[in-house]
Amino acid sequence: MSEQEIFDKITALLADKFEVEQSSLTRGTSFTKDLDGDSIDYVEFVLELEEEFGAEIPDEDAEKIATVGDAVDYIKNNQK
């Protein structure tokens, strides 16, 4: 899966979850600062990432994912 495909899937998930326009999301969009996500939102998002991409994201790795770009890079680097 290409980086752009990963980005598109992640931004679609976030747009749906946070009710924002997908086109407004960038690699630099922060889950907490830009989307006002709380810890519950974040855990749910990580679970959605795992389901969407068939990945298991350990807690210590999940803690490092703060932006859309971080999520894209993590999925890209950990694809099966």
Residue, then its C-alpha position, 0 to 999 in steps of 0.5 A: m500500500s502506498e504512503q498516499e493510500i495510507f494517508d487517505k485511509i487515515t484521514a478518512l477515519l479521522a474525518d468521520k470520527f471528528e466530523v471534520e473535512q478530510s481535505s482539512l487534514t494534513r500530515g501535521t494535524s495533531f490529534t489533541k491540538d487540532l482535533d481536540g481529541d481526548s485519551i478515549d478518542y485516541v485509544e479508539f483511533v488506535l484500535e481503528l488503525e489496527e482494524e483498518f490496517g490489520a496491524e497490532i500497535p503496542d502501547e509504547d509505539a501508540e504513545k509516539i503517534a501524535t500527528v497524522g504523519d506519525a500514524v502514516d509513517y508507523i503504518k508504512n514502516n510496519q506493513k506486513 
